[in-house]
Amino acid sequence: MLLWELGQVEIGVGTLVGTNGGIDGPVAQSIHSVKQWIKQTQPHILGDETPWVVKGVKQWLWIFTNSDFP
């Protein structure tokens, strides 16, 4: 959906599955490390994803916070 919104680019499901499979191995350890760090040191982290339209294109803002942030 994002690529379609950015430039009407169509990508097949098989391409997405193949791409995800190709990056799964190289980033798996980093993802595992981040998950462990969150569980051990950030028990109350909160996330939000907010959409809005900029010049006719949907944009997204992701934010993560916890009680340590003012």
C-alpha positions as CSV (number, residue, x, y, z in Angstrom):
1,M,0.0,0.0,0.0
2,L,2.8,2.4,0.9
3,L,4.5,2.0,-2.5
4,W,1.2,2.5,-4.3
5,E,0.5,5.7,-2.3
6,L,4.0,7.0,-3.1
7,G,4.0,6.4,-6.8
8,Q,1.4,3.8,-7.8
9,V,4.0,1.1,-7.8
10,E,2.6,-2.4,-7.8
11,I,4.6,-5.3,-6.3
12,G,3.5,-8.9,-6.2
13,V,3.0,-10.8,-3.0
14,G,5.6,-13.3,-4.0
15,T,8.2,-10.5,-4.4
16,L,7.4,-9.2,-0.9
17,V,7.6,-12.7,0.6
18,G,10.9,-13.3,-1.1
19,T,12.3,-10.0,0.0
20,N,11.2,-10.5,3.6
21,G,12.7,-14.0,3.6
22,G,16.0,-12.6,2.3
23,I,16.4,-10.0,5.1
24,D,15.0,-12.2,7.9
25,G,18.3,-13.9,8.6
26,P,20.6,-10.9,8.6
27,V,18.4,-8.8,10.9
28,A,17.2,-11.7,13.2
29,Q,19.9,-11.2,15.9
30,S,19.4,-7.4,16.0
31,I,15.6,-7.8,16.4
32,H,16.1,-10.4,19.1
33,S,18.5,-8.1,20.9
34,V,16.1,-5.2,20.8
35,K,13.2,-7.4,22.0
36,Q,15.3,-8.5,25.0
37,W,16.4,-5.0,25.8
38,I,12.8,-3.8,25.8
39,K,11.6,-6.7,28.0
40,Q,14.5,-6.2,30.5
41,T,14.8,-2.4,30.7
42,Q,11.7,-0.9,29.2
43,P,8.7,-2.6,30.7
44,H,6.3,0.3,30.1
45,I,7.2,1.4,26.7
46,L,4.3,2.7,24.6
47,G,4.0,3.2,20.8
48,D,1.7,5.1,18.5
49,E,1.3,5.3,14.8
50,T,-0.4,8.4,13.4
51,P,-1.3,9.0,9.8
52,W,-2.0,12.4,8.1
53,V,-2.0,13.7,4.5
54,V,0.8,15.9,3.3
55,K,0.4,17.4,-0.2
56,G,-2.1,14.6,-1.0
57,V,0.1,11.8,0.1
58,K,-0.5,9.8,3.3
59,Q,2.4,10.2,5.7
60,W,3.1,8.3,9.0
61,L,4.6,9.3,12.3
62,W,5.8,6.6,14.7
63,I,6.6,7.5,18.3
64,F,7.7,5.4,21.2
65,T,7.9,6.6,24.8
66,N,8.1,5.6,28.4
67,S,8.0,7.2,31.8
68,D,11.7,8.3,31.6
69,F,10.8,10.8,28.8
70,P,9.6,14.2,30.2
